[in-house]
């Protein structure tokens, strides 16, 4: 569930916890995800968000006899430029832990296994972002009537992400009808090339309320539950 998946125009504190249901293509429940964001932002110009941000994504989509639990913790600074991403994954018997450190001054990212595995470094663009920081950045841009520009997003490896706005659309989320902005996110990586549909509520925060993720077994949905 790799692709499972802010707006402050004055200086203010913000904390947000979003709960999602992950469903099979048939509609049956596969699991759940919780996305937490907190921080302080100050917008004094385009893309100028001062302060420190923390993001946390926990996914539990376990099957009978097969544990699938992922946990991601991210921190970002001014401009929502990433500082660090910690990844802990459990897929069946395979477990891994790694830390990704962003050196924005030298435009590099260092990826290292916490359990004594390999270590690697890649060059990145100015103000590089991990997936969680990029999601918040995309929301802030959308709230200001802009689409986040195409960029490389770090989520272990480097993924080229391009967003395309397709228009307003009303969708059913649970028992509610919600007015949304519909986006297509094209994600290309070393071994992936998919297009995810994301529906952002037309509220001040541009809350992501629904995503459709195509995989080999079909299209899974990630739906805001509360």
C-alpha positions as CSV (number, residue, x, y, z in Angstrom):
1,X,0.0,0.0,0.0
2,X,2.9,2.3,-0.9
3,X,0.7,5.0,-2.4
4,X,-1.8,5.0,0.3
5,X,-1.9,7.6,0.6
6,X,-2.9,22.4,5.1
7,X,-3.7,25.3,4.4
8,X,-2.9,28.3,6.7
9,X,-2.9,31.8,5.3
10,X,-1.9,33.4,8.6
11,X,0.4,32.3,11.4
12,X,-1.5,29.6,13.3
13,X,-1.1,26.2,14.8
14,X,-2.6,23.2,13.1
15,X,-3.2,19.6,14.1
16,X,-5.1,17.0,12.1
17,X,-5.9,13.3,12.3
18,X,-7.6,11.6,9.4
19,X,-8.8,8.0,9.4
20,X,-9.3,6.0,6.3
21,X,-10.8,2.6,5.3
22,X,-8.9,0.6,2.7
23,X,-11.3,-1.5,0.6
24,X,-10.9,-4.4,-1.9
25,X,-12.2,-3.8,-5.4
26,X,-15.3,-5.8,-4.3
27,X,-16.0,-3.2,-1.6
28,X,-15.0,-5.5,1.3
29,X,-12.7,-4.0,4.0
30,X,-9.0,-4.8,3.7
31,X,-7.8,-2.6,6.6
32,X,-7.4,1.0,7.7
33,X,-4.9,3.9,7.7
34,X,-4.4,6.9,9.9
35,X,-2.7,10.0,8.8
36,X,-1.7,12.6,11.4
37,X,-0.2,16.0,10.6
38,X,0.9,18.8,13.0
39,X,2.9,21.9,12.8
40,X,3.0,25.7,12.6
41,X,2.9,27.5,9.3
42,X,3.4,31.1,8.2
43,X,2.5,32.1,4.7
44,X,4.1,35.3,3.6
45,X,4.4,34.5,-0.1
46,X,4.1,31.6,-2.6
47,X,5.3,28.3,-1.2
48,X,6.8,30.1,1.9
49,X,5.7,28.0,4.9
50,X,7.9,28.6,7.9
51,X,8.0,26.4,11.0
52,X,8.3,22.7,11.6
53,X,6.0,20.0,10.5
54,X,5.5,16.4,11.5
55,X,3.6,13.7,9.7
56,X,2.7,10.2,10.6
57,X,1.0,7.5,8.5
58,X,0.1,4.1,9.9
59,X,-1.4,1.3,7.7
60,X,-2.8,-2.0,8.9
61,X,-4.1,-4.0,5.9
62,X,-3.4,-7.5,7.3
63,X,-4.9,-10.6,5.7
64,X,-5.5,-14.0,7.5
65,X,-2.0,-15.4,7.9
66,X,-0.3,-12.4,6.3
67,X,0.6,-9.3,8.3
68,X,0.8,-6.1,6.4
69,X,1.6,-3.2,8.6
70,X,3.5,-0.1,7.5
71,X,4.4,3.0,9.6
72,X,6.0,6.2,8.2
73,X,7.1,9.2,10.2
74,X,8.2,12.4,8.4
75,X,9.5,15.8,9.4
76,X,9.7,18.9,7.3
77,X,10.9,22.5,7.7
78,X,10.4,25.8,5.9
79,X,8.7,25.5,2.6
80,X,7.6,21.9,3.5
81,X,11.1,20.8,2.5
82,X,11.7,17.4,4.1
83,X,14.2,16.7,6.9
84,X,13.8,13.0,7.6
85,X,11.6,10.1,6.8
86,X,11.5,6.9,8.9
87,X,10.0,3.8,7.4
88,X,9.0,0.6,9.2
89,X,7.3,-2.1,7.2
90,X,6.0,-5.7,7.8
91,X,4.8,-7.7,4.8
92,X,4.3,-11.2,6.0
93,X,7.6,-12.5,7.4
94,X,9.6,-9.7,5.8
95,X,10.3,-6.8,8.0
96,X,12.4,-3.7,7.3
97,X,13.4,-0.4,8.9
98,X,15.1,2.4,7.2
99,X,15.9,6.1,7.7
100,X,16.1,8.6,5.0
101,X,17.8,11.9,5.8
102,X,17.5,15.0,3.6
103,X,20.5,17.4,3.3
104,X,18.7,20.3,1.7
105,X,21.8,22.5,1.8
106,X,23.8,20.0,-0.3
107,X,20.8,18.6,-2.3
108,X,21.4,15.0,-1.3
109,X,19.4,12.3,0.4
110,X,20.9,9.5,2.4
111,X,19.0,6.2,2.8
112,X,20.2,3.7,5.4
113,X,18.8,0.5,6.8
114,X,18.4,0.8,10.6
115,X,19.2,-2.9,11.1
116,X,22.7,-2.7,9.7
117,X,21.9,-3.1,6.0
118,X,23.1,-1.0,3.1
119,X,23.5,2.7,2.8
120,X,23.2,4.9,-0.3
121,X,23.0,8.5,-1.3
122,X,21.4,10.2,-4.3
123,X,21.3,13.8,-5.6
124,X,18.0,15.6,-5.4
125,X,16.5,19.0,-6.4
126,X,16.3,22.0,-4.2
127,X,13.6,21.6,-1.5
128,X,13.1,17.9,-2.1
129,X,10.0,16.3,-0.4
130,X,9.0,12.9,0.9
131,X,5.5,11.6,0.0
132,X,3.8,12.9,3.2
133,X,5.3,16.4,2.9
134,X,4.4,16.5,-0.8
135,X,0.8,15.6,0.0
136,X,0.5,18.6,2.4
137,X,2.2,20.8,-0.2
138,X,-0.2,19.7,-2.9
139,X,-3.1,20.5,-0.6
140,X,-1.8,24.0,0.1
141,X,-1.3,24.7,-3.6
142,X,-4.7,23.5,-4.5
143,X,-6.3,25.7,-1.8
144,X,-4.6,28.7,-3.4
145,X,-5.9,27.8,-6.8
146,X,-2.6,26.2,-8.1
147,X,-1.5,22.7,-9.0
148,X,1.7,21.5,-7.4
149,X,4.4,21.4,-10.1
150,X,5.8,18.1,-11.3
151,X,8.7,16.9,-9.1
152,X,10.6,14.0,-7.8
153,X,9.2,12.7,-4.5
154,X,11.2,10.5,-2.1
155,X,9.6,7.5,-0.6
156,X,12.6,5.2,-0.3
157,X,13.4,5.5,-3.9
158,X,12.8,8.5,-6.1
159,X,9.4,8.8,-7.8
160,X,8.4,11.3,-10.5
161,X,5.0,12.7,-9.6
162,X,2.8,14.8,-11.9
163,X,-0.6,16.1,-10.8
164,X,-3.4,16.8,-13.3
165,X,-6.6,18.6,-12.3
166,X,-9.7,17.3,-14.1
167,X,-12.4,19.4,-12.5
168,X,-15.0,19.5,-9.7
169,X,-16.9,16.3,-8.9
170,X,-19.3,15.2,-6.2
171,X,-18.5,11.8,-4.7
172,X,-20.1,9.4,-2.2
173,X,-18.0,8.9,0.9
174,X,-19.7,6.7,3.4
175,X,-23.3,8.0,3.5
176,X,-22.3,11.5,2.6
177,X,-22.1,13.3,-0.7
178,X,-19.0,15.6,-0.8
179,X,-18.0,18.2,-3.4
180,X,-14.4,17.6,-4.4
181,X,-11.7,18.6,-6.8
182,X,-10.6,15.5,-8.8
183,X,-6.9,15.0,-9.5
184,X,-4.9,12.4,-11.4
185,X,-1.5,11.6,-9.9
186,X,0.9,10.0,-12.3
187,X,3.7,8.2,-10.3
188,X,6.7,6.8,-12.1
189,X,9.5,5.1,-10.2
190,X,12.3,2.5,-10.7
191,X,9.7,-0.3,-11.0
192,X,6.4,1.4,-11.1
193,X,4.2,3.5,-13.4
194,X,0.7,4.1,-12.1
195,X,-2.0,6.7,-12.1
196,X,-3.9,7.3,-8.8
197,X,-7.2,9.2,-8.6
198,X,-7.4,11.5,-5.6
199,X,-10.5,13.5,-4.6
200,X,-9.8,16.6,-2.4
201,X,-12.8,18.1,-0.5
202,X,-13.5,21.7,-1.4
203,X,-13.0,22.8,2.2
204,X,-10.4,25.2,3.4
205,X,-7.9,22.4,4.1
206,X,-8.5,20.5,0.8
207,X,-8.9,17.3,2.8
208,X,-8.2,14.2,0.7
209,X,-11.4,12.2,1.1
210,X,-11.1,9.4,-1.5
211,X,-8.3,7.7,-3.5
212,X,-8.5,5.0,-6.1
213,X,-5.3,3.0,-6.4
214,X,-4.8,0.5,-9.3
215,X,-2.8,-2.7,-8.6
216,X,-2.6,-6.1,-10.2
217,X,-5.6,-7.4,-8.2
218,X,-7.8,-4.5,-9.3
219,X,-8.5,-1.0,-8.1
220,X,-8.5,-0.5,-4.3
221,X,-10.1,2.5,-2.6
222,X,-8.9,4.5,0.3
223,X,-11.9,6.3,1.8
224,X,-12.2,8.9,4.6
225,X,-14.1,7.2,7.4
226,X,-14.1,9.8,10.2
